[in-house]
Amino acid sequence: MTSMGKGRTAAKKVSCEQCYFRCNLLCALELDEPCTTFRPDHPEGLRPPRQLRFTFRQERRSRAAWAFPSAQEQAALHA
């Protein structure tokens, strides 16, 4: 496997013989390569595909750049 940017690695080469659907005689396709519905065959059975984790970004500013001045700041400007 070769390393690709930000910790990702190249995908392993898979075949139809490793597919859950092929191993359980549920596949009706006769293709030379695995199809888009490929799922690895596990002893526990069919697993859902992994989902990305949702993470919140950290707030960078404590005050918005477009915020209006407070009443005290406005009074000081006009005094």
C-alpha positions as CSV (number, residue, x, y, z in Angstrom):
1,M,0.0,0.0,0.0
2,T,1.2,3.4,-0.8
3,S,0.6,6.4,1.5
4,M,-1.6,9.2,0.1
5,G,-2.1,12.6,1.6
6,K,-3.4,13.1,5.2
7,G,-3.1,9.6,6.5
8,R,-5.1,7.9,3.8
9,T,-3.8,4.7,2.2
10,A,-4.5,3.1,-1.1
11,A,-7.5,0.7,-1.2
12,K,-6.8,-3.0,-1.3
13,K,-7.5,-4.9,-4.5
14,V,-10.8,-6.8,-4.0
15,S,-12.5,-9.4,-6.1
16,C,-16.0,-10.8,-6.4
17,E,-15.0,-13.9,-4.5
18,Q,-14.6,-11.7,-1.4
19,C,-18.0,-10.2,-1.8
20,Y,-20.8,-11.0,0.7
21,F,-23.4,-11.3,-2.0
22,R,-21.2,-13.6,-4.2
23,C,-20.3,-15.9,-1.2
24,N,-24.0,-16.2,-0.2
25,L,-25.2,-16.8,-3.7
26,L,-27.1,-13.5,-3.8
27,C,-25.3,-12.0,-6.8
28,A,-26.8,-12.3,-10.3
29,L,-24.0,-10.3,-12.1
30,E,-21.3,-11.8,-14.2
31,L,-18.7,-9.0,-14.3
32,D,-14.9,-9.1,-14.6
33,E,-14.5,-6.7,-11.6
34,P,-16.4,-6.0,-8.4
35,C,-19.4,-3.8,-8.8
36,T,-20.4,-0.8,-6.8
37,T,-22.4,-2.8,-4.3
38,F,-19.4,-4.8,-3.2
39,R,-19.5,-5.5,0.6
40,P,-16.8,-7.6,2.3
41,D,-17.9,-11.1,3.5
42,H,-17.5,-11.3,7.3
43,P,-18.3,-14.3,9.6
44,E,-20.8,-11.9,11.5
45,G,-22.7,-11.3,8.2
46,L,-23.4,-8.1,6.3
47,R,-22.1,-4.9,7.8
48,P,-23.2,-1.4,6.8
49,P,-20.5,0.8,5.1
50,R,-18.5,3.0,7.4
51,Q,-19.8,6.6,7.7
52,L,-17.7,9.7,8.1
53,R,-17.6,11.3,11.6
54,F,-19.1,14.7,11.9
55,T,-16.9,17.1,13.9
56,F,-17.6,20.7,14.8
57,R,-15.0,23.4,13.9
58,Q,-13.5,25.4,16.7
59,E,-14.7,29.0,16.8
60,R,-11.9,31.3,15.7
61,R,-13.2,34.6,16.7
62,S,-14.8,35.7,20.0
63,R,-16.5,38.6,18.3
64,A,-18.0,38.9,14.8
65,A,-16.2,41.3,12.4
66,W,-19.5,42.9,11.4
67,A,-20.8,43.4,15.0
68,F,-22.2,46.9,15.8
69,P,-20.5,48.8,18.6
70,S,-22.1,48.7,22.0
71,A,-24.1,51.6,23.4
72,Q,-21.2,52.7,25.5
73,E,-18.8,52.7,22.5
74,Q,-21.3,54.7,20.4
75,A,-21.8,57.3,23.2
76,A,-18.0,57.7,23.4
77,L,-17.8,58.3,19.7
78,H,-20.4,61.1,19.8
79,A,-19.3,62.7,23.1
